Each structure stands twice: as C-alpha cells, then as structure tokens.
C-alpha cells in the first residue's frame, strides 16, 4: 500500500521527474524550511537511493531550490547508472493487497465504465463497499420523502409508506 502511494508521487506528484528513469519507481521529495535542505528518497524493485542537497552550516541552498528541482535530477542520473543492464521489473504486490477502481470525487467504488476512475490499492477487506451511482442515475431515496405518521413518528415510503 505504501509503495503504491509513493508510486503516485512519481506518476503525478512532486516526483514526476523520476519518470525519466523509464522504469517503475516510487519516492518522496522533501524540502526544509527556508530551503536549507532538499532531498529525494526513492526506490525501484531493485535499488533504493536517497539524495540530499544542502550545506553543513545550515545556510540556504537557494530560494527556488526544492527536492524536486535540486535532488531529484541527481537521483535520476544515479539510478540510470545503477540500473544499467538490469531488466525493467514491476513492483510485486504481496498477498492480501487488492486493487479496485475508485471514484476520485467520492472515494467510493467506481461504477462500471467510469472514465476518470483511479486504481487504488487496499489491504483486503478495507476497500470501500459502496459503489457511486453514475451521473445519469438518480438514487431512489432522492425521491422519497418522510411523512409525519398519525402517531407523531416519521414514516418514510421506504418504511412501508404513510400509515393511517
């Protein structure tokens, strides 16, 4: 699950420059306050590496220097050399971890054919159990109104309708 989260940093987050490696990678950028330090911690199925950029005397490395700009390009060049001659491998998923398609707006399971669904991984049994409705399908309970029953209680159509 953590590897999947860190892969998303490379796929669509601050670590997108790591895609230049040309193989599955995961990692996290980091920058300290006032750009004193910047780093990228990343890994592939074969190699892990951390690059730190900074001075020993805690002075700033520059106002626009961040982990993605200062450390990540170094990481990519090192990892290219470290992987020379190695086959491209995908991350292995351990038993008990499942992937499902999720609606990014609600966090619920995506409906069949949903175009902007995101694949997310979960420890089996923790994935959402409810599926979001397609936009052209209204939920029945959107039309059901609760009505005051004769005994002062609220009776809804789903509860058998208004009772005398």
Backbone bond lengths (Angstrom), bond angles and torsions (degrees), N, CA, C in turn:
res aa  C-N    CA-C-N  psi(-1)  N-CA   C-N-CA  omega(-1)  CA-C   N-CA-C  phi
1 X - - - 1.451 - - 1.530 109.16 -
2 X 1.305 116.72 -43.90 1.470 120.24 179.40 1.529 111.05 -65.34
3 X 1.316 117.34 -40.71 1.467 119.58 177.24 1.519 110.36 -59.31
4 X 1.322 117.41 -42.85 1.463 120.44 178.49 1.527 110.92 -61.01
5 X 1.319 117.28 -42.18 1.464 120.32 178.82 1.528 110.48 -62.59
6 X 1.313 117.29 -41.32 1.462 120.65 -179.44 1.526 112.10 -75.51
7 X 1.329 117.95 -26.21 1.471 120.18 172.01 1.526 110.20 -64.23
8 X 1.336 117.16 -35.55 1.467 119.72 -179.12 1.527 111.08 -67.73
9 X 1.336 118.60 -26.95 1.466 121.29 174.65 1.524 109.44 -62.36
10 X 1.325 116.25 -38.97 1.467 121.67 179.40 1.532 110.72 -77.89
11 X 1.310 116.80 -38.72 1.465 120.93 -176.92 1.529 112.23 -69.68
12 X 1.354 117.22 -40.76 1.457 118.33 -171.62 1.527 114.14 -147.30
13 X 1.305 118.02 12.50 1.458 120.41 -176.82 1.512 112.85 -117.30
14 X 1.310 115.61 -149.29 1.463 121.00 -176.17 1.527 113.36 -68.85
15 X 1.334 116.90 -13.32 1.465 120.58 -179.55 1.511 115.20 -99.47
16 X 1.338 118.37 19.86 1.470 119.89 -175.48 1.523 113.19 -58.92
17 X 1.316 117.87 -27.06 1.481 119.33 178.81 1.523 112.03 -62.33
18 X 1.326 117.57 -20.05 1.470 120.84 178.75 1.519 111.35 -69.36
19 X 1.322 117.95 -15.82 1.472 120.16 177.18 1.521 111.00 -63.54
20 X 1.333 117.04 -21.16 1.464 120.37 177.35 1.528 111.77 -61.48
21 X 1.324 116.76 -16.84 1.463 120.50 177.52 1.528 110.33 -64.55
22 X 1.335 117.67 -29.50 1.456 120.99 176.97 1.515 114.96 78.79
23 X 1.300 116.75 22.78 1.461 121.50 177.67 1.523 108.23 -153.38
24 X 1.347 118.55 164.00 1.460 119.82 179.00 1.527 111.30 -56.52
25 X 1.322 115.17 133.25 1.457 120.96 179.55 1.523 108.91 -147.78
26 X 1.311 115.66 157.25 1.454 122.80 178.75 1.513 107.78 -142.38
27 X 1.318 116.86 150.89 1.463 117.52 178.67 1.503 112.74 174.79
28 X 1.323 114.79 -173.88 1.456 121.66 -177.57 1.512 109.33 -147.63
29 X 1.343 114.61 132.03 1.458 120.12 173.33 1.515 109.04 -85.98
30 X 1.321 115.75 162.11 1.452 120.09 175.57 1.510 111.15 -157.71
31 X 1.327 114.89 148.40 1.459 122.20 178.16 1.522 107.77 -144.87
32 X 1.319 117.40 132.74 1.461 119.89 177.88 1.523 110.08 -83.60
33 X 1.321 115.53 168.04 1.463 120.82 176.99 1.519 110.32 -54.95
34 X 1.309 115.61 142.55 1.470 122.97 177.12 1.527 113.00 60.65
35 X 1.323 117.49 22.87 1.464 123.38 178.63 1.538 112.10 50.07
36 X 1.328 115.51 47.02 1.466 120.99 175.11 1.527 109.92 -76.69
37 X 1.328 116.67 -39.01 1.463 123.17 -179.84 1.526 108.84 -136.45
38 X 1.303 115.62 153.67 1.462 121.93 171.99 1.524 106.96 -143.23
39 X 1.346 116.34 147.09 1.459 118.65 -178.42 1.521 110.69 -153.42
40 X 1.318 113.46 162.74 1.453 121.85 167.28 1.507 106.56 -137.24
41 X 1.322 115.66 126.41 1.457 123.17 175.45 1.516 105.47 -111.56
42 X 1.325 117.58 119.25 1.451 119.57 -176.72 1.514 113.01 -147.60
43 X 1.328 113.90 166.51 1.466 119.02 -178.84 1.517 110.47 -156.55
44 X 1.308 113.87 159.62 1.458 124.21 171.39 1.524 105.72 -121.47
45 X 1.321 119.16 179.51 1.457 118.52 175.33 1.534 113.70 -61.10
46 X 1.347 117.41 -15.73 1.464 120.54 -175.10 1.529 115.45 -111.59
47 X 1.327 118.19 -31.81 1.466 121.10 -170.85 1.531 109.70 -139.69
48 X 1.326 115.60 141.18 1.463 120.04 171.19 1.521 108.43 -120.96
49 X 1.341 115.36 148.55 1.460 119.81 -176.07 1.522 109.04 -156.21
50 X 1.320 115.58 142.68 1.464 122.03 173.46 1.523 107.94 -120.99
51 X 1.338 115.29 134.02 1.464 120.91 174.77 1.523 107.18 -117.70
52 X 1.314 116.54 126.20 1.458 123.35 176.95 1.526 108.20 -117.19
53 X 1.328 115.97 136.40 1.460 121.28 177.58 1.525 107.23 -124.21
54 X 1.320 116.54 127.76 1.459 120.44 178.95 1.512 110.61 171.96
55 X 1.323 115.02 177.61 1.465 122.33 177.60 1.517 109.22 -109.43
56 X 1.317 115.77 150.45 1.463 120.06 177.86 1.520 112.76 -66.67
57 X 1.325 118.09 -24.98 1.469 120.35 -176.87 1.535 112.82 -93.89
58 X 1.302 118.44 16.20 1.467 125.38 174.54 1.523 114.68 61.61
59 X 1.310 117.76 28.91 1.465 118.48 173.36 1.519 109.10 -87.80
60 X 1.309 115.77 159.21 1.456 121.89 -176.21 1.532 110.89 -66.66
61 X 1.318 114.95 143.55 1.470 120.24 175.50 1.529 110.79 -87.71
62 X 1.327 117.57 -5.93 1.460 121.70 178.07 1.520 111.31 135.49
63 X 1.311 115.08 145.56 1.466 120.74 -173.59 1.521 113.70 -61.21
64 X 1.302 119.13 -29.46 1.467 120.97 -177.19 1.520 112.59 -109.42
65 X 1.295 117.18 17.94 1.466 120.65 -178.78 1.522 109.82 -94.88
66 X 1.306 115.23 119.32 1.457 123.27 179.29 1.521 108.52 -126.68
67 X 1.327 116.72 169.26 1.461 119.96 178.70 1.513 112.88 -55.29
68 X 1.329 116.55 -39.37 1.464 120.02 -178.48 1.518 112.66 -69.95
69 X 1.310 116.90 -24.45 1.471 120.66 -177.06 1.534 112.66 -100.73
70 X 1.318 117.18 -38.29 1.465 120.44 -175.21 1.534 112.99 -91.02
71 X 1.331 117.42 -43.38 1.466 120.43 -173.28 1.524 114.09 -97.04
72 X 1.308 117.03 -38.09 1.465 120.25 -174.12 1.528 114.03 -60.86
73 X 1.329 120.76 -42.28 1.471 118.49 177.50 1.540 112.79 -60.85
74 X 1.309 117.54 -34.97 1.472 121.06 176.76 1.525 109.29 -65.03
75 X 1.342 115.56 -44.51 1.468 121.63 179.11 1.532 110.28 -57.10
76 X 1.325 116.35 -46.89 1.463 120.38 -178.83 1.525 110.86 -59.43
77 X 1.321 117.63 -46.62 1.468 120.05 -178.95 1.529 111.58 -63.80
78 X 1.332 117.25 -42.10 1.469 120.21 177.30 1.530 110.19 -61.83
79 X 1.344 116.66 -46.62 1.460 120.27 -176.24 1.529 111.82 -66.90
80 X 1.323 118.07 -33.00 1.471 119.91 175.27 1.521 109.67 -59.68
81 X 1.331 116.71 -45.50 1.462 120.61 179.43 1.528 111.03 -67.31
82 X 1.325 117.60 -40.94 1.468 121.75 -177.99 1.532 111.79 -66.61
83 X 1.322 117.86 -27.74 1.459 121.41 -177.91 1.531 113.67 -96.06
84 X 1.319 116.80 -0.17 1.466 119.85 -178.89 1.538 109.41 -55.16
85 X 1.312 115.67 123.54 1.464 120.93 179.44 1.518 114.41 86.55
86 X 1.317 118.85 -7.63 1.466 120.88 178.96 1.532 109.94 -89.29
87 X 1.316 117.15 141.16 1.468 118.99 177.21 1.534 110.22 -69.51
88 X 1.318 115.92 152.08 1.462 120.94 175.16 1.523 107.74 -73.31
89 X 1.320 116.34 127.16 1.466 120.87 179.07 1.521 109.76 -126.67
90 X 1.319 115.90 147.71 1.456 122.26 174.02 1.530 108.52 -86.43
91 X 1.314 116.50 157.21 1.463 120.38 172.44 1.527 108.58 -67.67
92 X 1.331 116.53 137.79 1.465 120.61 177.57 1.519 109.19 -83.72
93 X 1.318 116.14 139.72 1.460 121.01 177.67 1.529 108.15 -98.03
94 X 1.321 117.57 124.39 1.465 119.15 -179.05 1.530 111.74 -72.26
95 X 1.324 116.99 160.68 1.473 119.90 176.56 1.530 109.75 -59.54
96 X 1.319 115.87 147.29 1.458 120.27 177.82 1.516 114.18 88.51
97 X 1.343 116.87 2.43 1.463 121.18 176.22 1.525 106.95 -114.54
98 X 1.332 116.09 128.05 1.465 121.23 -177.36 1.518 109.87 -121.40
99 X 1.332 116.47 157.42 1.457 120.40 174.31 1.521 108.50 -117.76
100 X 1.324 114.88 141.62 1.459 121.89 177.64 1.520 108.40 -138.91
101 X 1.329 115.32 158.65 1.455 120.01 176.31 1.521 109.05 -89.20
102 X 1.334 115.28 131.92 1.461 122.47 -173.93 1.526 109.73 -119.49
103 X 1.333 115.75 142.78 1.463 121.84 170.86 1.524 107.04 -75.51
104 X 1.342 118.90 118.32 1.464 120.08 -176.34 1.523 113.99 -64.94
105 X 1.321 119.06 -23.55 1.464 121.17 -178.68 1.523 112.59 -79.05
106 X 1.325 117.56 -39.01 1.466 120.30 -173.92 1.527 114.02 -106.42
107 X 1.338 117.48 -22.96 1.459 120.30 -173.99 1.518 112.99 82.34
108 X 1.344 116.95 1.32 1.458 121.14 177.93 1.525 109.23 -85.59
109 X 1.333 116.02 170.48 1.452 120.04 174.86 1.525 109.07 -60.71
110 X 1.305 116.31 142.58 1.460 121.47 178.81 1.528 109.45 -74.17
111 X 1.333 116.26 147.82 1.466 119.80 173.52 1.529 108.31 -76.89
112 X 1.316 116.60 159.09 1.464 121.61 -178.09 1.524 110.35 -59.87
113 X 1.322 116.25 129.64 1.455 122.11 178.68 1.528 114.42 84.87
114 X 1.312 118.80 5.24 1.471 121.54 -179.24 1.522 109.06 -63.30
115 X 1.336 116.31 123.70 1.461 120.69 -172.80 1.523 114.41 -75.40
116 X 1.322 119.00 -35.21 1.465 120.01 -176.60 1.529 112.89 -100.20
117 X 1.335 116.90 19.42 1.464 120.86 179.27 1.527 110.50 -63.86
118 X 1.304 115.13 146.35 1.464 121.51 178.17 1.518 109.83 -111.69
119 X 1.323 116.44 137.17 1.459 119.73 175.20 1.529 107.92 -81.80
120 X 1.307 115.88 125.37 1.461 121.66 178.40 1.519 108.75 -128.73
121 X 1.328 116.58 152.04 1.461 120.90 179.55 1.516 110.44 -107.77
122 X 1.317 114.81 148.46 1.453 122.82 -178.84 1.515 109.16 -141.21
123 X 1.314 116.41 155.03 1.456 119.89 166.24 1.523 105.24 -69.35
124 X 1.315 116.82 130.81 1.451 121.33 -174.84 1.525 110.92 -50.23
125 X 1.327 115.72 130.77 1.464 121.76 -179.05 1.514 113.70 97.74
126 X 1.341 117.84 -11.42 1.468 120.45 179.40 1.529 112.09 -105.06
127 X 1.328 117.83 -2.92 1.459 120.77 -179.84 1.534 109.33 -70.26
128 X 1.338 117.99 155.08 1.464 120.15 178.83 1.522 110.91 -57.81
129 X 1.324 116.84 148.92 1.460 121.05 179.98 1.509 113.23 -105.05
130 X 1.321 117.58 -12.98 1.456 122.24 -176.91 1.528 110.12 -104.48
131 X 1.329 115.70 141.68 1.465 121.71 178.57 1.516 109.43 -102.10
132 X 1.328 116.19 135.04 1.463 121.02 176.70 1.528 109.04 -69.10
133 X 1.329 116.98 145.57 1.466 121.47 178.14 1.523 109.77 -79.57
134 X 1.342 116.79 143.62 1.467 119.11 174.06 1.533 109.72 -61.23
135 X 1.319 118.09 154.50 1.466 120.63 -175.84 1.523 113.72 -63.02
136 X 1.328 118.28 -24.11 1.460 120.32 -179.20 1.527 112.85 -91.04
137 X 1.326 117.21 5.88 1.460 121.83 178.35 1.519 108.10 -119.52
138 X 1.318 115.97 120.05 1.457 120.21 177.98 1.515 109.25 -93.00
139 X 1.294 115.68 141.40 1.458 120.83 178.49 1.527 109.32 -69.39
140 X 1.330 117.04 139.82 1.455 122.45 -179.34 1.521 111.54 -56.56
141 X 1.325 117.65 -38.30 1.467 119.20 -177.32 1.526 112.83 -68.43
142 X 1.338 118.65 -10.69 1.458 120.69 174.88 1.526 110.73 -69.60
143 X 1.337 117.07 -20.14 1.454 121.07 -178.94 1.522 113.05 -102.56
144 X 1.307 117.05 -10.07 1.453 120.65 -176.68 1.518 110.03 -86.74
145 X 1.287 115.84 131.12 1.458 120.49 179.57 1.513 108.64 -114.41
146 X 1.300 116.17 138.05 1.455 120.25 174.26 1.522 108.26 -74.98
147 X 1.306 117.17 141.61 1.462 122.35 -178.80 1.523 108.33 -124.54
148 X 1.292 115.94 147.38 1.466 120.52 177.94 1.514 108.82 -73.14
149 X 1.308 116.96 124.91 1.462 121.43 175.98 1.520 110.45 -82.03
150 X 1.314 116.05 166.04 1.460 120.83 -178.04 1.512 112.22 -67.50
151 X 1.341 116.40 -21.56 1.461 118.39 179.57 1.524 112.10 -90.71
152 X 1.334 116.41 11.04 1.462 120.51 178.50 1.517 113.00 88.39
153 X 1.350 117.29 -10.24 1.457 119.86 179.30 1.524 110.59 -83.95
154 X 1.300 115.80 168.72 1.458 121.06 177.48 1.513 107.28 -96.56
155 X 1.344 115.55 128.20 1.451 121.15 178.30 1.518 107.00 -121.66
156 X 1.303 117.49 124.21 1.464 121.29 179.51 1.511 110.42 -100.85
157 X 1.305 115.86 162.06 1.455 120.69 177.98 1.520 109.63 -58.62
158 X 1.319 116.64 -38.29 1.455 120.35 -179.94 1.526 111.34 -65.76
159 X 1.347 117.71 -19.67 1.466 121.92 179.70 1.527 111.73 -92.15
160 X 1.297 118.15 9.07 1.460 120.74 179.12 1.512 112.95 112.92
161 X 1.300 117.11 3.24 1.464 119.84 176.45 1.506 112.44 88.44
162 X 1.316 114.91 179.70 1.461 121.39 179.77 1.515 108.02 -70.62
163 X 1.294 116.08 130.12 1.454 120.56 179.56 1.520 109.64 -106.67
164 X 1.335 118.79 145.79 1.471 121.11 179.21 1.522 112.53 -65.24
